[in-house]
Amino acid sequence: MRVAVCQLNARDDRKANLAAAAELLTQAAAGGADLAVLPEYVDYLGPSAGLPAPEPVDGEFAKFFAGVARRLGIWVHAGSFHEAGPDPEHTYNTSLVFDRTGRLAATYRKIHLYDVEIPGRVSYLESRNVAPGAEPVVVPVDEIRLGLSICYDLRFPELYRRLAVAGAADVLVVPAAFMLHTGRDHWEVLLRARAIENQCYVLAAAQIGDHDPGRTCFGRSMVVDPWGTVLAQAPDVPGVVFADLDLERLRTIRAELPSLANRRL
């Protein structure tokens, strides 16, 4: 299977963001990708005051990417978007996966929310505006099983172990908007760790560059193999990078170093 991870600089113009995402998906399809992955909050990453009205799972966001998947004939992981939440004060941070016909194949709501309080330095409580999801999700995509996660989930290895073992995932996907100061030290380390410990491919599609208000994302979208080797990494600009997944190599790694089979807890 050939995969593409798309790196985007979404800002405060939703229409422009979606058009840019569609162009990246078109490039992915032209490069032979069977599956393309977009970053977290592909629809809008700007001031909260300008946030468009959140939508249901069958709203305009879903219809847009269903149409792109159908037109291009590829699987599309539409990053994540602002889904209407359980009450007027909260949205969900939600990923949608569409098959080659544009059918909605999976929905995942981000489980772990980024709540950080450092007196005098930073106060960011994602839970003020976002409700957590509750269910891990694995979806069949052609011959692979794709385990879903979003951004801050990356710091919680127990989620990925559940996806790999209970969900029998072969590939883990991480759409993200990692901040520059954490991304430069933690992004690649965490992605490679999740790949190695779960003996899975990892597809990580990230936001890149400056966003309003005063937010800079790290980028460096990448594909990591089950040995922890980085197969492809995006430069520090929007664009698409490709990799070919070798499921025979995955099976060989799991057979020759059977750490999943040897676990005791």
Backbone as CSV, one residue per row, in Angstrom:
resi,resn,N_x,N_y,N_z,CA_x,CA_y,CA_z,C_x,C_y,C_z
1,MET,0.841,-1.190,0.000,0.000,0.000,0.000,0.877,1.241,0.000
2,ARG,0.542,2.183,-0.861,1.246,3.471,-0.881,0.428,4.480,-0.084
3,VAL,1.101,5.198,0.823,0.428,6.184,1.666,1.047,7.551,1.442
4,ALA,0.269,8.574,1.750,0.741,9.959,1.673,0.337,10.677,2.950
5,VAL,1.268,11.440,3.513,0.919,12.325,4.623,1.014,13.758,4.110
6,CYS,-0.014,14.527,4.420,-0.162,15.883,3.892,0.116,16.902,4.996
7,GLN,0.964,17.872,4.710,1.330,18.908,5.667,0.715,20.231,5.219
8,LEU,0.028,20.893,6.147,-0.821,22.038,5.807,-0.585,23.178,6.781
9,ASN,-0.818,24.394,6.320,-0.818,25.570,7.189,-2.232,26.147,7.199
10,ALA,-3.111,25.543,8.001,-4.480,26.036,8.124,-4.487,27.294,8.985
11,ARG,-5.355,28.251,8.573,-5.452,29.486,9.345,-6.916,29.799,9.615
12,ASP,-7.302,31.072,9.489,-8.639,31.486,9.914,-9.634,31.614,8.763
13,ASP,-9.289,31.069,7.596,-10.181,31.105,6.441,-10.558,29.665,6.103
14,ARG,-11.730,29.239,6.542,-12.111,27.832,6.391,-12.190,27.414,4.926
15,LYS,-12.736,28.264,4.098,-12.856,27.929,2.685,-11.483,27.721,2.057
16,ALA,-10.540,28.601,2.382,-9.179,28.474,1.847,-8.494,27.221,2.395
17,ASN,-8.725,26.915,3.675,-8.132,25.720,4.274,-8.600,24.456,3.559
18,LEU,-9.905,24.361,3.310,-10.444,23.173,2.653,-9.939,23.064,1.218
19,ALA,-9.829,24.192,0.530,-9.308,24.173,-0.832,-7.853,23.702,-0.850
20,ALA,-7.051,24.163,0.112,-5.652,23.740,0.197,-5.559,22.249,0.500
21,ALA,-6.433,21.764,1.385,-6.447,20.338,1.708,-6.804,19.502,0.491
22,ALA,-7.792,19.948,-0.278,-8.192,19.223,-1.483,-7.063,19.172,-2.501
23,GLU,-6.291,20.253,-2.612,-5.159,20.269,-3.533,-4.087,19.272,-3.096
24,LEU,-3.829,19.193,-1.793,-2.856,18.221,-1.301,-3.328,16.795,-1.566
25,LEU,-4.608,16.543,-1.387,-5.143,15.210,-1.668,-5.037,14.880,-3.156
26,THR,-5.243,15.875,-3.995,-5.080,15.668,-5.436,-3.635,15.296,-5.763
27,GLN,-2.679,15.966,-5.116,-1.273,15.614,-5.304,-0.989,14.200,-4.812
28,ALA,-1.625,13.830,-3.684,-1.428,12.481,-3.148,-1.922,11.427,-4.129
29,ALA,-3.100,11.658,-4.690,-3.655,10.712,-5.653,-2.784,10.632,-6.899
30,ALA,-2.285,11.789,-7.366,-1.432,11.805,-8.551,-0.132,11.050,-8.308
31,GLY,0.305,10.998,-7.061,1.518,10.267,-6.713,1.287,8.795,-6.448
32,GLY,0.058,8.331,-6.652,-0.232,6.908,-6.516,-0.653,6.451,-5.141
33,ALA,-0.995,7.386,-4.243,-1.378,6.998,-2.888,-2.706,6.247,-2.877
34,ASP,-2.762,5.187,-2.077,-4.022,4.488,-1.796,-4.753,5.156,-0.637
35,LEU,-3.980,5.713,0.292,-4.501,6.371,1.493,-3.741,7.667,1.702
36,ALA,-4.472,8.764,1.957,-3.849,10.053,2.268,-4.384,10.549,3.597
37,VAL,-3.497,11.131,4.408,-3.839,11.592,5.755,-3.579,13.090,5.856
38,LEU,-4.559,13.822,6.381,-4.462,15.267,6.603,-4.216,15.564,8.085
39,PRO,-3.800,16.800,8.430,-3.510,17.135,9.830,-4.756,17.412,10.677
40,GLU,-4.506,17.543,11.957,-5.526,17.952,12.929,-6.073,19.331,12.562
41,TYR,-7.353,19.534,12.832,-8.034,20.820,12.605,-7.721,21.384,11.223
42,VAL,-7.915,20.529,10.232,-7.657,20.924,8.853,-8.634,22.006,8.391
43,ASP,-9.788,22.095,9.047,-10.815,23.052,8.606,-10.586,24.464,9.136
44,TYR,-9.944,24.605,10.317,-9.803,25.942,10.905,-8.800,25.876,12.044
45,LEU,-7.792,26.752,12.012,-6.829,26.854,13.103,-6.496,28.327,13.264
46,GLY,-7.398,29.039,13.942,-7.260,30.479,14.121,-7.896,30.913,15.423
47,PRO,-8.164,32.221,15.580,-8.758,32.728,16.823,-10.100,32.066,17.114
48,SER,-10.334,31.749,18.371,-11.579,31.071,18.747,-12.797,31.936,18.430
49,ALA,-12.607,33.253,18.438,-13.738,34.140,18.149,-14.248,33.965,16.722
50,GLY,-13.381,33.513,15.828,-13.784,33.354,14.442,-14.139,31.932,14.048
51,LEU,-14.188,31.032,15.036,-14.463,29.622,14.748,-15.813,29.462,14.053
52,PRO,-15.849,28.826,12.885,-17.136,28.585,12.226,-18.025,27.691,13.082
53,ALA,-19.310,27.729,12.826,-20.246,26.907,13.589,-19.874,25.437,13.454
54,PRO,-19.660,24.737,14.577,-19.341,23.311,14.503,-20.462,22.539,13.808
55,GLU,-20.089,21.431,13.164,-21.027,20.675,12.341,-21.201,19.257,12.846
56,PRO,-22.307,18.618,12.494,-22.466,17.185,12.798,-21.579,16.361,11.875
57,VAL,-21.474,15.066,12.160,-20.640,14.164,11.378,-21.089,14.100,9.914
58,ASP,-22.349,14.345,9.654,-22.844,14.308,8.272,-23.012,15.707,7.677
59,GLY,-22.256,16.674,8.195,-22.380,18.055,7.745,-21.548,18.356,6.507
60,GLU,-21.334,19.655,6.257,-20.654,20.085,5.041,-19.196,19.623,4.981
61,PHE,-18.514,19.578,6.137,-17.131,19.089,6.171,-17.072,17.661,5.643
62,ALA,-17.929,16.815,6.165,-17.945,15.415,5.736,-18.309,15.299,4.259
63,LYS,-19.283,16.055,3.825,-19.689,15.988,2.418,-18.548,16.431,1.501
64,PHE,-17.805,17.435,1.944,-16.688,17.936,1.138,-15.652,16.836,0.925
65,PHE,-15.198,16.199,2.009,-14.141,15.202,1.879,-14.651,13.880,1.315
66,ALA,-15.914,13.561,1.533,-16.493,12.396,0.869,-16.440,12.581,-0.645
67,GLY,-16.757,13.802,-1.082,-16.712,14.095,-2.508,-15.306,14.016,-3.072
68,VAL,-14.311,14.504,-2.312,-12.923,14.439,-2.776,-12.461,12.990,-2.869
69,ALA,-12.778,12.176,-1.848,-12.388,10.765,-1.867,-13.005,10.052,-3.060
70,ARG,-14.257,10.322,-3.313,-14.967,9.686,-4.440,-14.374,10.139,-5.776
71,ARG,-14.076,11.426,-5.896,-13.536,11.947,-7.154,-12.147,11.390,-7.442
72,LEU,-11.328,11.256,-6.402,-9.955,10.800,-6.596,-9.817,9.283,-6.540
73,GLY,-10.812,8.615,-5.955,-10.761,7.164,-5.850,-9.733,6.654,-4.862
74,ILE,-9.480,7.421,-3.778,-8.529,6.999,-2.756,-9.207,7.039,-1.385
75,TRP,-8.587,6.350,-0.417,-8.998,6.485,0.975,-8.509,7.842,1.494
76,VAL,-9.369,8.541,2.203,-9.022,9.851,2.763,-9.259,9.854,4.264
77,HIS,-8.192,10.105,5.012,-8.304,10.398,6.445,-8.300,11.915,6.546
78,ALA,-9.456,12.492,6.870,-9.631,13.943,6.782,-9.129,14.673,8.030
79,GLY,-7.976,14.258,8.560,-7.371,14.955,9.696,-8.306,14.986,10.879
80,SER,-8.706,16.189,11.274,-9.781,16.321,12.254,-10.474,17.659,12.046
81,PHE,-11.692,17.761,12.592,-12.467,18.989,12.449,-13.235,19.268,13.724
82,HIS,-13.863,20.437,13.772,-14.638,20.851,14.932,-16.056,20.303,14.781
83,GLU,-16.303,19.162,15.416,-17.634,18.557,15.366,-18.519,19.148,16.462
84,ALA,-19.800,19.331,16.172,-20.742,19.780,17.200,-20.689,18.818,18.382
85,GLY,-20.569,19.376,19.582,-20.363,18.560,20.775,-21.625,18.243,21.540
86,PRO,-21.457,17.783,22.785,-22.600,17.354,23.591,-23.413,18.506,24.179
87,ASP,-22.853,19.738,24.112,-23.556,20.902,24.640,-23.049,22.131,23.887
88,PRO,-23.705,23.282,24.038,-23.307,24.478,23.266,-21.903,24.989,23.568
89,GLU,-21.346,24.639,24.718,-20.026,25.146,25.109,-18.870,24.269,24.636
90,HIS,-19.156,23.066,24.163,-18.085,22.136,23.828,-18.276,21.525,22.441
91,THR,-17.149,21.395,21.727,-17.114,20.645,20.481,-16.405,19.315,20.736
92,TYR,-16.396,18.449,19.735,-15.492,17.304,19.698,-14.397,17.598,18.673
93,ASN,-13.218,17.061,18.930,-12.126,17.092,17.959,-12.178,15.732,17.260
94,THR,-12.652,15.700,16.031,-13.108,14.452,15.416,-12.420,14.164,14.086
95,SER,-11.993,12.905,13.937,-11.437,12.409,12.678,-12.485,11.605,11.924
96,LEU,-12.505,11.787,10.607,-13.371,11.009,9.726,-12.507,10.320,8.674
97,VAL,-12.834,9.064,8.378,-12.135,8.298,7.349,-13.142,7.900,6.278
98,PHE,-12.805,8.187,5.018,-13.688,7.892,3.890,-13.023,6.877,2.972
99,ASP,-13.829,5.932,2.461,-13.279,4.950,1.534,-13.244,5.509,0.113
100,ARG,-12.859,4.676,-0.837,-12.657,5.135,-2.212,-13.944,5.596,-2.890
101,THR,-15.086,5.179,-2.348,-16.369,5.593,-2.925,-16.950,6.819,-2.237
102,GLY,-16.245,7.325,-1.200,-16.756,8.455,-0.434,-17.617,8.056,0.747
103,ARG,-17.727,6.767,1.018,-18.502,6.303,2.174,-17.730,6.590,3.453
104,LEU,-18.435,7.057,4.500,-17.807,7.266,5.802,-17.527,5.909,6.437
105,ALA,-16.238,5.586,6.618,-15.845,4.270,7.117,-15.571,4.271,8.614
106,ALA,-15.196,5.430,9.189,-14.872,5.471,10.622,-14.955,6.887,11.141
107,THR,-15.309,7.002,12.426,-15.341,8.273,13.153,-14.611,8.079,14.470
108,TYR,-13.653,8.953,14.768,-12.930,8.890,16.038,-12.903,10.263,16.671
109,ARG,-13.238,10.332,17.959,-13.198,11.590,18.723,-12.017,11.544,19.683
110,LYS,-11.210,12.593,19.629,-9.979,12.663,20.433,-10.276,12.406,21.910
111,ILE,-9.542,11.464,22.483,-9.790,11.040,23.865,-9.046,11.919,24.870
112,HIS,-7.772,12.197,24.616,-6.947,12.930,25.583,-6.917,14.414,25.242
113,LEU,-7.248,15.253,26.221,-7.319,16.697,26.019,-6.142,17.388,26.705
114,TYR,-5.609,18.395,26.009,-4.386,19.076,26.439,-4.729,20.149,27.472
115,ASP,-4.617,19.803,28.741,-4.867,20.733,29.845,-3.562,20.982,30.584
116,VAL,-3.018,22.196,30.474,-1.728,22.515,31.084,-1.833,23.850,31.811
117,GLU,-1.435,23.862,33.076,-1.409,25.093,33.876,-0.020,25.227,34.508
118,ILE,0.793,26.182,34.020,2.091,26.493,34.614,2.038,27.952,35.048
119,PRO,1.914,28.231,36.347,1.731,29.607,36.822,2.791,30.556,36.268
120,GLY,2.328,31.661,35.713,3.216,32.676,35.186,3.774,32.374,33.814
121,ARG,3.471,31.175,33.257,4.056,30.812,31.963,2.993,30.448,30.927
122,VAL,2.144,29.478,31.258,1.173,29.036,30.263,-0.089,28.533,30.945
123,SER,-1.206,28.844,30.347,-2.490,28.314,30.797,-3.288,27.948,29.552
124,TYR,-3.416,26.660,29.316,-4.159,26.175,28.150,-4.987,24.986,28.582
125,LEU,-6.298,25.160,28.564,-7.200,24.096,28.984,-8.099,23.735,27.806
126,GLU,-7.711,22.715,27.068,-8.509,22.283,25.925,-9.905,21.861,26.360
127,SER,-10.006,21.326,27.575,-11.294,20.822,28.053,-12.314,21.932,28.289
128,ARG,-11.888,23.202,28.284,-12.853,24.297,28.409,-13.820,24.321,27.227
129,ASN,-13.301,23.947,26.068,-14.095,24.067,24.841,-14.300,22.756,24.092
130,VAL,-13.580,21.708,24.497,-13.637,20.435,23.777,-14.029,19.323,24.735
131,ALA,-14.950,18.487,24.313,-15.352,17.322,25.097,-14.523,16.116,24.653
132,PRO,-14.142,15.233,25.586,-13.329,14.076,25.200,-14.166,12.975,24.569
133,GLY,-13.556,12.271,23.641,-14.156,11.045,23.149,-13.945,9.930,24.153
134,ALA,-14.511,8.778,23.871,-14.454,7.684,24.842,-13.986,6.365,24.250
135,GLU,-14.022,6.197,22.937,-13.796,4.882,22.344,-12.601,4.871,21.391
136,PRO,-11.631,3.955,21.608,-10.600,3.717,20.591,-11.242,3.148,19.325
137,VAL,-10.653,3.456,18.178,-11.243,3.040,16.895,-10.159,2.459,15.997
138,VAL,-10.441,1.291,15.425,-9.610,0.683,14.394,-10.514,0.406,13.201
139,VAL,-10.040,0.758,11.987,-10.870,0.609,10.794,-10.085,-0.143,9.718
140,PRO,-10.701,-1.136,9.063,-10.039,-1.795,7.936,-9.936,-0.843,6.743
141,VAL,-8.740,-0.748,6.167,-8.489,0.074,4.981,-7.777,-0.831,3.974
142,ASP,-8.519,-1.317,2.994,-7.984,-2.330,2.078,-7.398,-3.475,2.901
143,GLU,-6.094,-3.785,2.729,-5.525,-4.952,3.403,-4.948,-4.644,4.776
144,ILE,-5.037,-3.389,5.251,-4.480,-3.050,6.557,-5.594,-2.720,7.551
145,ARG,-5.195,-2.679,8.829,-6.090,-2.198,9.887,-5.470,-0.937,10.469
146,LEU,-6.235,0.156,10.429,-5.753,1.491,10.764,-6.263,1.904,12.138
147,GLY,-5.340,2.142,13.085,-5.695,2.605,14.419,-5.657,4.118,14.479
148,LEU,-6.719,4.722,15.016,-6.879,6.177,14.958,-6.497,6.856,16.274
149,SER,-5.907,8.047,16.135,-5.593,8.892,17.291,-5.469,10.319,16.781
150,ILE,-5.329,11.278,17.715,-5.183,12.684,17.344,-4.198,13.357,18.299
151,CYS,-3.143,13.929,17.766,-2.219,14.852,18.427,-1.831,14.455,19.861
152,TYR,-2.432,15.060,20.882,-2.024,14.855,22.271,-2.170,13.409,22.709
153,ASP,-3.013,12.631,22.036,-3.090,11.191,22.292,-1.713,10.543,22.228
154,LEU,-0.811,11.121,21.444,0.501,10.530,21.200,1.281,10.292,22.481
155,ARG,0.984,11.064,23.528,1.722,10.955,24.787,1.176,9.851,25.702
156,PHE,0.213,9.089,25.248,-0.432,8.090,26.095,-0.296,6.714,25.451
157,PRO,0.799,6.002,25.760,1.102,4.743,25.063,0.061,3.661,25.271
158,GLU,-0.687,3.741,26.359,-1.691,2.696,26.604,-2.777,2.689,25.535
159,LEU,-3.079,3.839,24.958,-4.058,3.880,23.872,-3.550,3.093,22.668
160,TYR,-2.294,3.298,22.315,-1.733,2.642,21.133,-1.554,1.143,21.357
161,ARG,-1.232,0.735,22.579,-1.149,-0.690,22.865,-2.516,-1.348,22.687
162,ARG,-3.554,-0.650,23.105,-4.895,-1.197,22.918,-5.245,-1.286,21.435
163,LEU,-4.876,-0.272,20.657,-5.138,-0.306,19.215,-4.393,-1.460,18.557
164,ALA,-3.138,-1.677,18.982,-2.309,-2.701,18.351,-2.699,-4.108,18.775
165,VAL,-3.094,-4.283,20.025,-3.368,-5.632,20.537,-4.856,-5.964,20.417
166,ALA,-5.691,-5.242,21.135,-7.129,-5.533,21.070,-7.700,-5.221,19.695
167,GLY,-7.170,-4.176,19.047,-7.677,-3.779,17.744,-6.951,-4.380,16.565
168,ALA,-5.843,-5.093,16.841,-5.049,-5.745,15.792,-4.630,-4.764,14.690
169,ALA,-4.295,-3.528,15.073,-3.885,-2.529,14.092,-2.511,-2.854,13.523
170,ASP,-2.335,-2.601,12.232,-1.036,-2.689,11.559,-0.397,-1.313,11.419
171,VAL,-1.252,-0.289,11.336,-0.825,1.078,11.064,-1.522,1.998,12.060
172,LEU,-0.763,2.936,12.631,-1.308,3.925,13.561,-1.225,5.289,12.894
173,VAL,-2.274,6.078,13.016,-2.299,7.379,12.348,-2.423,8.490,13.382
174,VAL,-1.647,9.575,13.168,-1.591,10.687,14.120,-1.693,12.016,13.371
175,PRO,-2.899,12.525,13.125,-3.021,13.905,12.645,-2.743,14.846,13.812
176,ALA,-1.982,15.912,13.572,-1.526,16.705,14.708,-1.342,18.170,14.348
177,ALA,-1.264,18.990,15.422,-0.865,20.391,15.333,0.094,20.647,16.490
178,PHE,1.200,19.892,16.512,2.182,19.974,17.592,2.824,21.359,17.605
179,MET,2.888,21.947,18.782,3.515,23.254,18.927,5.023,23.162,18.686
180,LEU,5.620,24.268,18.259,7.034,24.280,17.915,7.912,23.878,19.095
181,HIS,7.651,24.407,20.288,8.575,24.191,21.406,8.543,22.761,21.915
182,THR,7.414,22.061,21.791,7.378,20.645,22.173,7.735,19.756,20.991
183,GLY,7.357,20.183,19.791,7.604,19.367,18.617,9.072,19.119,18.351
184,ARG,9.890,20.133,18.531,11.310,19.973,18.179,12.014,18.986,19.101
185,ASP,11.503,18.771,20.310,12.129,17.831,21.243,11.402,16.489,21.338
186,HIS,10.090,16.480,21.136,9.316,15.279,21.452,8.659,14.582,20.263
187,TRP,8.361,15.298,19.201,7.539,14.775,18.103,8.104,13.485,17.518
188,GLU,9.312,13.545,16.984,9.887,12.357,16.344,10.136,11.250,17.362
189,VAL,10.607,11.612,18.550,10.889,10.603,19.579,9.630,9.807,19.911
190,LEU,8.516,10.500,20.123,7.274,9.824,20.482,6.739,8.985,19.331
191,LEU,6.802,9.507,18.113,6.306,8.748,16.962,7.101,7.465,16.770
192,ARG,8.417,7.553,16.867,9.247,6.363,16.686,9.032,5.378,17.824
193,ALA,8.832,5.891,19.048,8.563,5.002,20.181,7.257,4.238,19.984
194,ARG,6.195,4.944,19.559,4.921,4.260,19.334,5.051,3.196,18.247
195,ALA,5.861,3.471,17.215,6.075,2.488,16.152,6.829,1.270,16.674
196,ILE,7.903,1.498,17.413,8.743,0.399,17.889,8.007,-0.468,18.894
197,GLU,7.377,0.151,19.893,6.794,-0.649,20.975,5.557,-1.411,20.531
198,ASN,4.868,-0.911,19.495,3.667,-1.595,19.004,3.904,-2.324,17.691
199,GLN,5.122,-2.232,17.155,5.497,-2.913,15.915,4.456,-2.632,14.820
200,CYS,4.219,-1.336,14.643,3.260,-0.838,13.652,3.916,0.257,12.822
201,TYR,3.425,0.448,11.610,3.724,1.671,10.880,2.989,2.832,11.551
202,VAL,3.583,4.021,11.500,2.950,5.232,12.028,2.921,6.288,10.932
203,LEU,1.735,6.832,10.690,1.549,7.909,9.713,1.184,9.173,10.489
204,ALA,2.024,10.191,10.400,1.832,11.409,11.186,1.759,12.614,10.260
205,ALA,0.584,13.223,10.164,0.364,14.400,9.312,0.196,15.619,10.209
206,ALA,1.006,16.638,9.972,1.072,17.759,10.917,0.781,19.097,10.260
207,GLN,0.297,20.011,11.080,0.239,21.423,10.706,1.650,22.002,10.750
208,ILE,1.902,23.011,9.897,3.218,23.634,9.819,3.083,25.157,9.812
209,GLY,3.987,25.836,10.507,4.093,27.282,10.398,3.234,28.062,11.369
210,ASP,3.117,29.375,11.103,2.415,30.289,11.999,0.909,30.220,11.777
211,HIS,0.180,30.304,12.893,-1.279,30.342,12.881,-1.713,31.430,13.857
212,ASP,-2.869,31.969,13.636,-3.400,32.939,14.596,-4.044,32.174,15.751
213,PRO,-3.971,32.701,16.978,-3.217,33.887,17.413,-1.867,33.480,18.007
214,GLY,-0.816,33.866,17.394,0.533,33.660,17.925,0.906,32.208,18.147
215,ARG,0.454,31.338,17.279,0.730,29.915,17.435,1.575,29.439,16.259
216,THR,2.659,28.716,16.563,3.511,28.157,15.520,3.572,26.650,15.679
217,CYS,3.259,25.931,14.600,3.271,24.468,14.633,4.551,23.941,14.005
218,PHE,4.995,22.796,14.491,6.312,22.255,14.180,6.407,21.614,12.805
219,GLY,5.347,20.977,12.361,5.409,20.283,11.073,6.149,18.971,11.165
220,ARG,7.065,18.731,10.186,7.846,17.502,10.100,6.942,16.263,10.053
221,SER,5.904,16.325,9.223,5.064,15.148,8.990,5.943,13.992,8.546
222,MET,5.594,12.769,8.962,6.474,11.655,8.634,5.750,10.317,8.632
223,VAL,6.424,9.346,8.023,6.008,7.948,8.063,7.138,7.163,8.716
224,VAL,6.799,6.361,9.726,7.777,5.572,10.474,7.426,4.098,10.316
225,ASP,8.440,3.255,10.124,8.150,1.826,9.964,8.170,1.119,11.312
226,PRO,7.799,-0.168,11.383,7.697,-0.862,12.675,9.029,-1.066,13.389
227,TRP,10.140,-0.820,12.709,11.461,-0.889,13.352,11.857,0.459,13.941
228,GLY,11.047,1.498,13.668,11.344,2.840,14.146,12.114,3.684,13.161
229,THR,12.284,3.190,11.943,12.996,3.939,10.915,12.064,4.942,10.249
230,VAL,12.500,6.170,10.112,11.714,7.189,9.432,11.862,6.967,7.924
231,LEU,10.769,6.581,7.277,10.790,6.296,5.846,10.646,7.556,5.002
232,ALA,9.933,8.535,5.510,9.696,9.780,4.774,9.423,10.885,5.779
233,GLN,9.917,12.080,5.486,9.676,13.234,6.356,9.522,14.476,5.501
234,ALA,8.505,15.266,5.819,8.249,16.486,5.061,9.235,17.583,5.447
235,PRO,9.659,18.413,4.487,10.424,19.619,4.817,9.507,20.641,5.479
236,ASP,10.058,21.790,5.832,9.316,22.761,6.640,8.440,23.683,5.797
237,VAL,7.674,23.095,4.902,6.715,23.815,4.074,5.500,22.912,3.865
238,PRO,4.340,23.482,3.509,3.200,22.630,3.166,3.541,21.726,1.984
239,GLY,2.975,20.534,1.992,3.237,19.615,0.893,2.839,18.197,1.241
240,VAL,3.267,17.260,0.410,2.899,15.845,0.538,4.164,15.006,0.456
241,VAL,4.277,14.000,1.331,5.353,13.014,1.222,4.736,11.623,1.177
242,PHE,5.438,10.692,0.522,4.920,9.361,0.244,5.803,8.282,0.863
243,ALA,5.188,7.138,1.130,5.940,5.947,1.532,5.129,4.723,1.136
244,ASP,5.841,3.622,0.908,5.198,2.353,0.594,5.274,1.446,1.812
245,LEU,4.114,0.969,2.269,4.054,0.091,3.430,4.270,-1.355,2.988
246,ASP,5.181,-2.032,3.653,5.522,-3.417,3.345,5.003,-4.296,4.479
247,LEU,3.854,-4.914,4.285,3.243,-5.714,5.346,4.037,-6.983,5.628
248,GLU,4.766,-7.475,4.645,5.630,-8.635,4.884,6.752,-8.265,5.848
249,ARG,7.299,-7.055,5.710,8.329,-6.590,6.662,7.734,-6.472,8.056
250,LEU,6.521,-5.973,8.163,5.868,-5.876,9.468,5.748,-7.250,10.105
251,ARG,5.307,-8.244,9.332,5.156,-9.604,9.877,6.512,-10.194,10.263
252,THR,7.546,-9.902,9.483,8.883,-10.405,9.797,9.399,-9.819,11.099
253,ILE,9.227,-8.515,11.289,9.668,-7.865,12.526,8.954,-8.464,13.727
254,ARG,7.652,-8.661,13.607,6.889,-9.221,14.729,7.282,-10.663,15.029
255,ALA,7.712,-11.410,13.997,8.122,-12.798,14.200,9.527,-12.891,14.789
256,GLU,10.446,-12.050,14.313,11.836,-12.135,14.739,12.096,-11.451,16.079
257,LEU,11.292,-10.448,16.429,11.392,-9.789,17.734,9.983,-9.737,18.316
258,PRO,9.519,-10.853,18.906,8.092,-10.987,19.247,7.711,-10.307,20.562
259,SER,7.996,-9.010,20.662,7.735,-8.310,21.921,6.243,-8.216,22.240
260,LEU,5.399,-8.092,21.233,3.961,-8.075,21.507,3.503,-9.414,22.062
261,ALA,4.023,-10.504,21.494,3.652,-11.829,21.963,4.237,-12.132,23.339
262,ASN,5.372,-11.512,23.680,6.058,-11.811,24.944,5.577,-10.968,26.124
263,ARG,4.695,-10.014,25.905,4.291,-9.131,26.999,3.567,-9.920,28.086
264,ARG,3.725,-9.486,29.329,3.180,-10.215,30.492,2.034,-9.483,31.174
265,LEU,1.965,-8.156,31.020,0.951,-7.393,31.769,-0.317,-7.253,30.949
